[in-house]
Amino acid sequence: MDTIWQPSIEGRAGPKYGAVAAVIRAAIADGTLAVGAKLPPVRDLAWRLSITPGTVARAYAVLTDEGALEATVGRGTFVAPPKADLLDDVWSRQAPTQADDENGPVNLVSPHLADMGQVAHLRRAMAQVARAEPRVFLHYPTRTDYRPVRDAVVTWLSDLPLGVVDQGDVILANGGQNAICLVMQAVLSGPRPAVVMEDLSYAGFRRAAELMRAEVIGVAMDASGMRPDALEAAAKSGAAQLICLTPDVQNPTGRFMPLERRREILAIAERYDLHILEDDCYRMAVPRVPSFRALAPARSWHVSSISKSLTPALRVGFALAPEGRRADLRRAAEYGFFGLSQPLAELTRIVLSDPASKEIARAIRARMAEYVRVAVNVLGRFDLAWDAEVPFLWLTLPAGWRSAAFCRAAEAAGVQIRSADEFCLRDGRAPHAVRLAVNGQVSLAGFEAAMQRLRDLLDNPPEQISV
């Protein structure tokens, strides 16, 4: 290792021994110096850095005291195994299921990802963060500090049809919802702007628009998504500035917007100079058609996160700016919260740069698909919209059931679900339907038992319709 590794302490402030220690810490953190790697002898490293041997010896001593290095008499100094690795046998265990009792309560309000190794994976990454340079824990972040994280995001998104994506187009956010708010802050202007969305939409769109004091205009939809004629009627009002869509996985119906419909919507957006906010936070599989950002790079804003692919716990999201608008998006983030916390940004860089993360994401997707198949096997004879690559199902209720009454009955039976009313705009009419999210943290048997309880309710509607 001592013939390959070429460190430099140029430009580093503070005492020289501290600079040497920081360089070694950074090399360990990014994998340049792997566990067991032998460091150069004190005099050799001192000669390379043009400093005294005593300075290098002091740096080695500091790192040995920290546990980052270990010295063996007669053999030299080596990178030590992380202390946290002693806990790997504990960390590698999967999280316990939410309900081992097949008749216990099951929460199907939002997707719960199965633990397919991401817990242990994240813990190991956190241990790497703990060994990062002190500046990660002591300084305000700068744009330069975020560059490696943005590069990691570009790599993470590289298999998606997003068009040309540069790291400068990426803004890090505290989850997908925060990214949506940033886009609206960057786009909306004037005393009373308007945001257009489908009659049934992700509630976060409406809530973000309300925070921006924007009017929300709902438009009709069909099996392909937002109807072009309804969109054009809304655009003619003149107040609309932004169209909010979830085209790959429409939330809450799970429908997919085909390429022809996307082009129809894009033609209207160009005619009325509207921006498009494309939220793909629920996408788990590789998209089948180009994104709006690929089709219209000058007016499309793309929002994504790791919530449905790895974990929602970290609250890490990304917003991609269209051509010429990255400064507006960056300003919204910097004025709002300065930027993602340095330790969280470093954790994000480590996780998204590791090829194992994509393997884990694929395993999660496959496991969640097993739950979808169980739901379809039990409820398939009802009006059920589903896709094996989507972590929720849309159930249109049979005659005799209203969505609110069905949700209350389901909760009394120990199954929490979400009514169509929660996705309807304030002045809109909700269909008699419910959304069933997949909970991969209960056993398959427990999930199947929950589906059977719902089936029993569907087969036995109340004699009197509740309102």
C-alpha positions, 0 to 999 in steps of 0.5 A, a space after each residue: 500500500 505504501 508504494 501506491 497511496 500518495 497523500 497530500 496535506 496541501 491546503 489543510 489548516 491547523 497543525 500538521 499532525 492533525 492534517 496528516 490524521 485527517 488525510 488518513 481518516 478520509 482515505 479509510 472512509 472512502 476505501 482508499 485504505 482498506 481494513 488491514 492495509 499497511 501504512 508507510 513507515 513513519 520516515 517514508 511518509 514524512 519524506 513524501 510530505 516534507 514534514 518531520 518524522 515526529 509529526 507523522 508519528 504523532 498523527 499515527 499515535 492519535 489514530 491508534 488511540 482512536 482505534 482507526 489504526 493498530 500498530 504491531 511491533 516489528 510489523 508496522 502500522 495497519 488500518 484497524 477493523 472498525 469497532 462497530 464490526 463487532 456488532 455485525 452479528 447483531 446488526 445483520 438480524 432482520 427487524 422483527 415483524 410488526 405482528 407475528 400474531 396472524 390475527 393481530 392489527 396490521 397497518 396498511 395506510 402507507 407502504 412498509 418495506 421489508 428488511 432485506 438487509 438494508 438495516 445492517 447495510 445502513 448501520 455499517 454506513 453509519 459506522 463509516 460516517 462516525 469515522 469521517 473527518 471532524 469537519 463533517 460534524 463541526 462545519 456548516 455545509 458548502 456547495 463543494 461539500 455536497 458535490 460527491 453526494 450529488 455525483 452519487 445521486 446521479 449514479 443512483 439514478 443512472 438507469 432511469 430515462 431522465 435525459 442528460 443529468 448533471 450533478 449540478 442539476 441535483 438538489 438534496 432535500 429532506 425527503 420527497 415532500 420537502 423536494 416538492 415544496 422546493 420545486 413549488 417555491 422555485 416555480 410559483 410566482 405572483 399573488 395567487 398562482 395556481 397548481 393543476 393536479 388530477 382529481 385524485 392525487 397524492 395529498 402532498 401536492 395539495 398540502 404543499 400548494 396550500 403552504 405556497 398559498 396557491 390555488 389548487 385546480 383539479 382536473 378529470 382523469 381517465 384510465 391513462 391519467 390526466 385528461 388533456 381536454 380537462 387540463 386545457 380547460 384549466 390552463 385557459 384560466 391563465 392562473 395555472 403555472 405548474 402541473 403536478 403528476 405521478 405518471 409512472 405510479 399514479 397515487 392512489 390508483 396505481 395507474 401508468 401514464 402511457 407515452 402518447 398521453 404524456 406527449 398530449 399533456 406536454 403539448 398543452 404545457 408548451 402551449 400555455 407555458 406551464 411547468 411540470 412537476 413529476 414525482 416518481 417517489 413510488 416507482 420501484 421498477 425501471 420506467 417503461 417510457 421516457 420521463 417528462 424530464 427526458 421529453 421536455 428538459 426545459 420545463 420539467 422538474 423531477 422529484 425522487 427519494 429513497 423512501 420506497 426503494 431503501 428506507 423512508 426513515 432517513 428522509 432523503 430526497 432529490 429534486 432535479 432542476 430543468 435546463 437553466 433553473 438550477 440556481 432557482 432550486 438551489 436558492 430555495 433550498 439554501 434560503 430554507 434550510 441551508 442544506 442537508 445536514 453534513 452527516 446525513 449527506 455523507 451517509 447518503 453518499 456512502 449508501 448510494 455509491 455502494 453497488 450493494 444498495 441496488 442489490 438490496 433495492 431489487 430484493 426489496 422489490 421482489 419481496 414486496 411483489 410477493 405480498 401483492 400477489 397474496 393480496 391479489 389471490 385473496 381479493 382478485 375477484 373484486 374490482 382491484 387495480 394492482 401491479 407487482 411493481 407497485 407497493 399498494 393496491 386500489 380497491 373499488 368497493 362493491 355496492 353497499 359499501 361507502 369508503 368511510 364506512 368500509 375504513 371504519 369496519 376494517 379498522 374495527 377488524 384490525 386492518 388500517 387502510 386509506 379512504 379515497 377521500 384522503 386523495 380527493 381535492 377539497 371540493 371534489 367527489 371521491 369514489 367509493 374506493 380505498 387504497 391498500 398499502 403493502 406492509 412487508 414488516 408483517 409475516 406473509 401469513 399475517 398479511 394474508 389473514 388481513 386480506 381475508 378479513 377485508 374479503 369477509 367485509 366485502 362479502 358482507 356489506 351493511 344492510 343500511 348504507 352509512 353516510 
